[in-house]
Amino acid sequence: MRINIHRSPGWECPVHGGFGNLNLCAWPNCDHGIKEDSVEVETLPRMEARVFKRVSWNALNGDEYHDWQTDDLPTWFRMNRPFGYFANKIKESVRLDQMFHYTSAEGALAILQSGRMRFTDYAYLNDMREITHGLDVIRSVLDDETHTAGSPALTSLKAHLGDVDPVSRYNIYTTSFSSDSDSLSQFRLYGPVALGFEANPNGFGFFKGDICFDHVIYDPAKQVRLIQTFLNLIKQSEEKDAALIKSDEAKKVTAEYLTGHLLQIASFFKHRAFSDEREVRLVYSEPLEAMENFGQETAKRQFRASGGLIVPFTDTIDMYRASSSGDDEQLPPRLPLKSVVIGPVAQAEALANGMRNLLSAEGYHDVVVSLSEAPFRT
């Protein structure tokens, strides 16, 4: 089938959703798609038409995901689409409008005056057990032969993970928020200011590496299921890409690439003992192997002293991927701040008034400042 189609960024099927790489739903028998399993698409006049084929993925519970893809890239290159679809069903996360970053008055002042949010190297989080916990989950699933049998990619991945040094091999940074706008325990731990940001990573700009936003996963069964789902999709991609890889070995997925994605998934894992934090995270990652191969710039690595350690970090300005329009280089957008909640402290009203003045001076004119409903205790 050959059609002339207008592709709209962000189009989604009203029934199945999806990523909308064509204005056609990929689900078979959907009224918003086509019956044929391939479509020849004319995009622009005098340009060669491209053939998109329906690619189907199966979850471990029998669920399905369908997508349109071309043959110019292996299926594993776009595997984030089916994984995201299946993962959202596993996590059962509630969609948020805002996420709240608890900090001190000094911290809030630094963030708003600089327009920067810091992202700490994942290997230097306050609790080092977070890194080992995520790796332990990955390794425990890989140790089950039912998930790796018959898969050269997963066999290679298992051997590679035995050598992984999470402190230095991968650039993964994270910053933490809470889904709770008025948490007494968070105010006590981090300070009397909760900065409420739009719960959308794109609101912070477009970055050099990959950016993900999600709830932290505390349920160990869900953690295991997410890793199993990722590995299952890898095995499916090997079958789908067999002919392509046979003709071009360079298109085979590497253990380095898979490890980076698994660490990104595991960076949202935390022990269930911390579940009362209701934490959500932004995780920024740089696939160093791919970025180096394509000559892409990585975010500037900065350092600060904390708890007797030298801690690497980066921030939203250094992560930003600037694009030029004419002679002008586009600047990073203003932080997507929507609200501020002042915790139960002795001079809460004075702090709130100072915050309103600061927001006005920095151009955040529509941000609402409110006081915590928790009572102040002397």
PyMOL commands that set and color helices and strands:
alter all, ss='L'
color gray80, all
select helices_A, chain A and resi 75-78+80-91+105-114+122-124+129-142+145-148+152-161+184-190+201-204+220-240+242-247+249-251+255-266+272-277+288-293+316-319+348-361
alter helices_A, ss='H'
color red, helices_A
select strands_A, chain A and resi 2-4+38-42+50-58+64-69+98-103+118-121+171-178+193-198+210-215+279-286+302-306+309-315+324-325+328-329+337-342+368-371
alter strands_A, ss='S'
color yellow, strands_A
deselect
rebuild
show_as cartoon
